[in-house]
Every structure is written in C-alpha cells, then in structure tokens.
Amino acid sequence: MMSNFVSSLLDTAIVPGFSRVGFFVRSRLNHWDQVSSYNLTNKVIVITGPTSGLGKECVRILAPTGAQLVLVARNKEKCEDVIASVRDICTGPDPVCVVAEMGDLHSVGMAAREIATRFPQISALVHNAGALLNSREESPQGLEQTVASHVVGPHLLTTVLMPNLRAAQGRVVTVSSGGMYSAELPMVGHGRTLEMRADNYNGTKQYAIAKRAQVTLNELWAKQEPPVQFACMHPGWADTPGVQDSIPRFRQITRPILRTVAEGADTITWLAAVTVIPGASGSFWSDREVRPTHKLPSTRRKDTRDARENLWQWCNEMIAPFISE
C-alpha cells in the first residue's frame, strides 16, 4: 500500500517522521478517525500525569467518550482544575482524582490500592507521568527521580492493578520517547542499577535510559500477562510544557515543526480506546503503527536476555516492600 510505503520513508527520515509533517501525512493517508467520538461507556481508564502537556490533552480527548477517567496526579488542586475544564464535554461520570507522586513508591502503592478497591475492572492504564530533569534528584526512597517516576513507580502501579486489568481484559499504554533510540539497556544487578551517579549525571541521557527500560518492560509484561494487552509508544516531537522547560534550546530550533499536544496525544488515546489494538501485545507504536524498538546496532547488541531478566528482577525487588505494606 502507498500509505505504508510513505510511512516507512518518514520513519527512516527521523526529523519529518517525528515532526508535525509525519503526523499530517500519516493521519490523512490512513483516514484516521477521532478518538473523542468513540463510545467507551462503562470503561475505566486510569491516566498518570494528567495536569499538563500530553496527559492533560489525553483527558480532553477522552472526556467525551463516556469513560470513567481516573486521574493520578501529585497536585490535587491542579487535578481538580483539569476536571473542571472538561466537565462541560464529559459524557460519562465525573473524572476522579487520586493523589500520588509517581516517584514515591509509598505514595504509588497507597494510590494503587485505593484505585484497585474502587474500580474492580480497569480497561486501560496509561503511564504518562514523568519529566526530563537537568540535575540529579532523589525520590523519598533514595532512587534517582527519573528512574523512580518513569520506571519503578509505573511498574508498581501496574503490578497492583493487574488483577483489575485482567478482569476487564484491559490494556496498559506506556508513553516512552523517541529519545530511547539513543540509549542502550544497562546491565543491572550486582550493585548496578539504571541510575546515573551524581558525578557523571546527564539528565537527557538518564531520561533516554529510563525510556529504553520502559520499552523493555512493556515487552516483558506482555509475555508475563497475556490476558492483558501491552503497548508502548512515542508521541513524536510535541510542543509540551516539559519540552519548553527542560530542553528550551531544542524547542527554539524545532518549534516550526513541533507537533501540537493534540497530535502528540493522539496515539496514546487511540491505544487506550480502540476496540482491538491491531498488533501484537508488547509492541512499540508511533502514529498508530508498530515501529522498531532499535535503530542503532549498538543498542540492539546490548538488548540481551540477561539484561532483560536482570531489569525485571531489579524492578520487582524495588517494589516488593510497597505492594501491600
């Protein structure tokens, strides 16, 4: 098909593929429908990081679908503001706010158990929360904050909510980044973790490592829990507050071709809402199509069975004290 050929060309040429050009071409060639027109009555969708950027846009897109939205946010006031902003277009129950800091495992565990009790069946869990930090910070448990909020916290939330996801034959959607293509999967264990030390810390590199780990965990979860569909994705280059604050120079250079937040959030909401995800569980997506998880031979070589198993074991060890408390 011509649309597949054009999409492949855009995928090879990273700049147009990740930019608004790629979205414009693919969405029109494939005649995408509007996710906001879907009927998701009686579905429960949990979204982390809903108060700005892509997460806030996900709430706006999904509000007219009739779904019960459960918003996991660290700031209750901002979360309530988001709920108020979509109340007029919400066709289902009012969205619910659950307070949690995704990098604080104690907080995540408490929030997860609250959600699990209130909503026996969960149709979709969207892992969107997180930020690119320019200086090293630590979580309350002493983990590097990027790793805590992008990798370990979401792993804990998924683990606690798994019975609820199984009950609905639901899906888990993880928002990664095209930046993960530059990162190798580290070999953790024997004192080594995903975390960069303070003396060699690079926020952009740490972010890419965390995003690579998300892609790997998405694949491992798919093998572990076949009743639940797992999908990881990257939104392309979108003009979000996170980009504006964390990498202003990049934004200055690329601003004319950056996607809108609606364009960046499209595939996130589509994966959460479409009746059947048309691809294998554990796949990596962008612009409603499955994409490769590696573009560099060096990252592919490091993606070994031992590295994957060690990552899975390390994440489980990190979350074990917080599952039931």
C-alpha positions in Angstrom: 0.0 0.0 0.0 1.2 3.5 -0.8 0.4 4.7 2.7 2.7 2.0 4.2 5.5 3.0 1.8 5.2 6.7 2.6 5.1 5.9 6.3 8.2 3.8 6.1 10.0 6.7 4.3 9.0 9.1 7.1 10.1 6.6 9.7 13.6 6.3 8.1 13.9 10.1 7.9 13.6 10.8 11.6 13.1 14.6 11.5 10.0 14.6 9.3 8.7 11.4 10.9 8.8 12.7 14.4 7.6 16.2 13.4 4.1 17.5 12.6 4.8 16.6 9.0 4.8 12.9 9.8 1.5 13.3 11.7 -0.1 15.3 9.0 0.8 12.8 6.2 0.1 9.6 8.1 -3.2 10.8 9.5 -4.5 11.8 6.1 -3.2 8.9 4.1 -4.8 6.5 6.6 -8.0 8.5 7.2 -7.8 8.4 11.0 -11.0 8.7 13.0 -11.4 10.9 16.0 -10.8 9.1 19.3 -13.2 11.6 21.0 -16.1 10.1 19.0 -15.6 6.6 20.5 -18.2 5.1 22.8 -16.4 4.0 26.0 -19.4 3.9 28.3 -18.7 1.7 31.4 -14.9 1.7 30.7 -12.5 2.8 33.3 -9.3 4.5 32.2 -6.5 5.4 34.6 -4.1 8.2 33.5 -1.0 9.3 35.3 0.4 12.8 34.8 -2.9 14.4 33.8 -2.4 18.0 34.8 -0.3 19.3 31.9 1.0 18.5 28.4 0.2 15.2 26.8 -1.6 13.9 29.9 -4.0 16.8 30.1 -4.7 16.5 26.4 -5.5 12.8 26.9 -8.1 13.8 29.4 -9.6 16.3 27.0 -9.7 13.8 24.1 -11.3 11.0 26.2 -13.8 13.1 28.2 -16.5 12.9 25.5 -16.3 9.1 25.2 -18.3 8.3 28.3 -15.4 6.6 30.0 -14.8 6.9 33.8 -11.5 8.7 33.9 -9.3 8.2 37.0 -6.6 10.8 37.1 -3.4 10.1 39.2 -1.7 13.4 40.0 0.6 14.7 42.6 -1.2 18.1 42.9 -4.8 17.8 43.8 -5.7 21.4 43.1 -4.3 21.2 39.6 -6.1 17.9 39.0 -9.4 19.4 40.1 -8.8 22.3 37.7 -8.3 19.8 34.8 -11.6 18.0 35.8 -13.4 21.4 35.9 -12.0 22.2 32.4 -13.6 19.1 30.8 -16.8 18.9 32.8 -18.9 20.5 30.0 -17.7 18.0 27.5 -17.7 14.9 29.8 -20.4 12.4 28.8 -19.6 9.9 31.5 -19.2 10.1 35.2 -17.1 13.0 36.6 -13.4 12.2 36.4 -11.9 11.1 39.8 -8.7 12.5 41.2 -6.3 10.2 43.1 -3.2 11.9 44.6 0.2 10.3 44.2 3.7 11.2 43.3 4.8 8.6 40.8 8.4 8.7 42.0 7.4 8.0 45.7 6.8 4.3 45.9 4.9 4.6 49.2 2.6 7.1 47.6 2.1 5.0 44.5 1.4 1.9 46.5 -1.3 3.7 48.5 -2.9 5.2 45.4 -2.8 1.9 43.5 -4.6 0.1 46.4 -7.2 2.8 46.5 -7.9 2.6 42.8 -8.0 -1.2 42.9 -10.6 -1.1 45.6 -12.8 1.5 44.0 -12.7 0.1 40.4 -12.7 -3.7 40.2 -12.3 -3.6 36.4 -9.9 -1.3 34.6 -10.0 -1.1 30.8 -6.8 0.9 30.3 -3.9 2.2 32.4 -1.9 5.0 30.8 1.6 5.6 32.1 2.3 9.2 31.1 3.7 10.9 34.2 7.4 12.0 34.3 9.8 14.7 33.3 13.3 15.3 32.0 15.4 16.6 34.8 18.5 18.7 34.2 20.0 18.0 37.7 20.0 14.8 39.7 17.2 14.4 42.3 16.3 11.5 44.5 13.0 10.1 45.4 11.9 9.6 49.1 13.2 6.0 48.8 16.6 7.2 47.5 16.2 6.3 43.9 17.2 8.7 41.1 14.0 10.6 40.4 13.7 9.9 36.6 14.1 6.2 37.1 11.7 6.2 40.1 8.9 8.1 38.3 9.3 6.6 34.8 10.2 3.0 35.6 9.8 1.8 39.1 6.7 3.7 40.1 4.8 2.7 37.0 6.0 -1.0 37.5 4.5 -0.9 41.0 1.2 0.7 39.8 0.9 -2.0 37.0 1.6 -4.8 39.5 -1.0 -3.7 42.0 -3.7 -3.1 39.3 -3.0 -6.3 37.4 -6.0 -8.2 38.8 -8.3 -5.3 37.8 -6.8 -5.2 34.3 -7.1 -8.9 33.9 -10.8 -8.7 35.0 -11.5 -6.3 32.1 -9.1 -7.9 29.7 -7.7 -4.4 29.6 -4.5 -2.8 28.3 -1.5 -0.9 29.6 -0.2 2.0 27.5 3.2 3.5 28.3 4.3 6.8 26.9 8.0 6.5 26.1 10.1 8.7 23.8 11.9 8.6 20.5 14.9 9.6 22.7 15.1 6.0 23.8 16.6 5.0 20.4 19.9 6.5 21.5 20.1 4.5 24.8 21.4 1.0 25.5 19.7 -1.2 28.0 22.1 -1.3 31.0 23.0 -4.5 32.7 21.6 -4.1 36.2 22.4 -6.3 39.2 25.4 -6.9 41.4 25.3 -3.3 42.6 24.5 -1.8 39.3 21.2 -0.1 38.6 19.6 2.1 35.9 20.6 5.2 37.8 23.4 7.5 36.8 25.8 8.7 39.6 25.9 12.3 40.6 29.5 12.7 39.3 28.6 11.9 35.7 24.9 12.8 35.7 23.3 13.8 32.4 19.6 14.4 32.6 19.0 13.8 28.9 20.9 10.5 28.9 19.2 9.4 32.1 15.8 10.1 30.6 16.7 8.1 27.5 17.8 5.1 29.6 14.6 5.2 31.6 12.6 5.4 28.3 14.5 2.4 27.0 13.7 0.5 30.2 10.0 1.3 29.6 10.1 -0.3 26.2 11.8 -3.4 27.5 9.4 -3.8 30.5 6.4 -3.4 28.1 7.7 -6.4 26.1 8.4 -8.4 29.3 4.9 -7.6 30.8 3.3 -8.8 27.5 4.9 -12.2 27.9 4.1 -12.4 31.6 0.4 -11.4 31.4 -1.1 -12.5 28.0 -4.7 -11.7 29.1 -3.7 -8.0 29.2 -2.6 -6.1 26.1 0.6 -4.0 26.5 1.6 -1.2 24.2 4.5 1.3 24.4 4.6 4.4 22.2 6.4 7.6 21.4 4.5 10.7 20.6 6.9 12.3 18.3 8.2 15.8 18.9 5.4 17.7 20.6 5.4 21.2 21.9 4.6 20.4 25.6 5.5 22.4 28.8 8.0 19.7 29.5 9.9 20.4 26.3 9.6 24.1 26.9 11.1 23.8 30.4 13.6 21.0 30.1 15.1 21.4 26.6 14.4 25.1 25.6 17.2 25.2 23.0 15.8 22.1 21.2 12.4 23.8 21.2 13.8 27.0 19.8 15.4 25.2 16.9 12.5 22.8 16.1 9.5 24.9 17.1 8.2 25.4 13.5 7.9 21.6 13.1 6.8 20.5 16.6 3.5 18.7 16.9 0.7 20.2 18.9 -0.2 18.4 22.2 -3.3 17.0 20.5 -1.1 15.4 17.8 1.3 14.1 20.4 -1.6 12.6 22.4 -3.4 11.0 19.5 -1.8 7.6 19.6 -1.8 7.4 23.4 -5.6 7.8 23.5 -6.1 5.6 20.4 -4.2 2.7 22.0 -6.2 3.2 25.2 -9.6 3.4 23.4 -9.6 1.4 20.2 -11.7 -1.8 20.4 -8.9 -4.1 19.4 -5.3 -3.0 19.2 -4.2 -4.2 15.7 -0.8 -5.5 16.7 1.0 -7.9 19.0 1.0 -7.2 22.7 4.3 -5.7 23.7 4.7 -3.7 20.5 6.2 -0.2 20.2 4.0 2.3 18.4 4.0 5.7 16.9 1.3 7.4 14.8 -1.0 4.3 15.1 1.6 1.9 13.6 4.1 -0.5 15.1 7.6 0.7 15.0 11.0 -0.9 15.5 12.5 -0.8 19.0 16.1 -0.3 17.7 17.6 1.9 15.1 21.3 1.5 16.1 23.3 -1.8 16.1 24.9 -0.8 19.4 21.6 -0.7 21.3 20.5 -3.9 19.7 23.6 -5.7 20.9 23.1 -4.6 24.5 19.5 -5.8 24.5 20.3 -9.3 25.8 18.3 -11.9 27.6 20.4 -11.4 30.7 19.9 -7.7 30.7 16.2 -8.1 30.3 15.9 -10.7 33.1 18.0 -8.6 35.4 15.9 -5.5 34.8 12.7 -7.4 35.6 14.2 -8.9 38.8 15.6 -5.5 39.9 12.2 -3.7 39.4 10.4 -6.4 41.3 12.9 -6.2 44.2 12.4 -2.4 44.3 8.7 -2.5 44.5 8.3 -5.6 46.8 8.0 -3.7 50.1 5.3 -1.4 48.7 2.8 -3.8 47.1 0.8 -4.4 50.2 2.5 -2.5 53.1 
